[in-house]
Amino acid sequence: MKKLLFLYICLLSLAGCKKSDFESNFEQSPETRYQEELVKVNTALTGAGNGWVVNLATQAGGGYAFYMTFDGTKQEVKMYGDLNDNTATRIGTSTYRVKADVGATLIFDTYNYINWLQDPNPAAFGGDRATGFKSDVEFTFDHSTADSLIMIGKKYKQKLSMVKATAAQKAIYEAGGYKAAIDNFKSFFVAKNPYIEIAVGGKNIKVAISLNTSNTVLSGKRVTFLNVSDDGVSTSVIGKYSTILDGINILNDGLVYQGIRFVKFALKDATTIVLYDNTGKEYAIKYSTIPIFPLSQLFGKVYTGLSLVNATTYPGWGADYVTRRATAANEMLVVNKFKLILSEIKYIFNFTTKTVVVSVSQPQQSNPTRELIANMTYSFTKSDAGVFKFTYQTADGNGADIYPNLAALLAQRLNVDDFTIDYFVHPTTGEVLGQFKSVQNPTFTFSGSLQ
């Protein structure tokens, strides 16, 4: 009876409490919190009088940087970007908005440079069909500091890092100085075989550094750190980077190699570039007259493929290769009943099975946007001296159809010649390519991006 009386008194006490007695124990409603975030993000975007320096890594491709200013009255964003020479010097203008979603979301809702990374049409910027570079144009607010905003891509979850620019930086961007800064940083890596020395296990080792300045989805806008030990064991890491006025940022919180987290390249003075780790320690960049590790030693360990662009000629392609490629292209387009276009060619190596697949993109002339792939498989041997010998094995249906058309490249060269592989530096972009060279026919050489 006493227990029932006690319970009754408790219920009366609860019933006598007003709603306001409980409200202070709960956080704000999601609607109120989102509204506050909307105001916070909008105010921050438009309140940065000198604009923003923005860094973004794409999921499928490399990393990119932008300079952006936001006009809240017009809902207009203007930007430069490090995508190419034009985007670095010509301002792009589009609209934006900030809306409530699962938090405040910044949306670039009309076409601009950042949209290039999402574009599914390869003709736009070289992205993959249907997915582009796997990048976003909608970014959800994550957190902020006094001088930065951090957003996260809505679909691909890549970080959009925004830092307030200074008046000096704004002046350089608007005066067209971004391209000059990018070109200056590239000059420290083009054909100079840069490397650093770090202490590992009580001794100094050399770590080669390469910067891929292309926009190729699989390999472009990447930085690679590489070492090959005395017994031929290689270790490497690859990260994505972007270029801003005062340096090259290694994105996604830096790149860890041998326990050291490297985060940025920056100018020490007008003629010296250095590398910094996350503690602020400085590493001098040194240079070698030739690559410090031969490609023949690395191919199959660090690199397992070569990707050739769709072109009639290209740096590193010898005269015999160019002539024979033109012959093969004409055979596919004129002789083949399907009227096919010879497009990209990839050499995909499997060093476990000792096979290489020659994968050819071959859209039809009547429908050039439709990608058709033909695969031809070879076995191969590699001598201790690094000489390759290829033997044709088989082909899939598409491959069997065009194999006769490719005789000038395959049956008359790849099937019968011996080949060496070495580096080839693209004279314009500075990209370090791989180049195969026929031993028997020295002008039959072909180069492509290392995969």
PyMOL commands that set and color helices and strands:
alter all, ss='L'
color gray80, all
select helices_A, chain A and resi 2-16+20-23+30-47+85-89+113-116+122-125+167-174+178-187+295-298+319-335+397-406+410-414
alter helices_A, ss='H'
color red, helices_A
select strands_A, chain A and resi 52-57+63-71+76-81+92-100+104-108+138-145+148-153+159-164+194-200+203-212+222-228+234-244+247-250+255-257+260-269+272-277+282-284+286-287+305-308+345-350+355-361+373-382+388-395+418-425+432-438+445-450
alter strands_A, ss='S'
color yellow, strands_A
deselect
rebuild
show_as cartoon
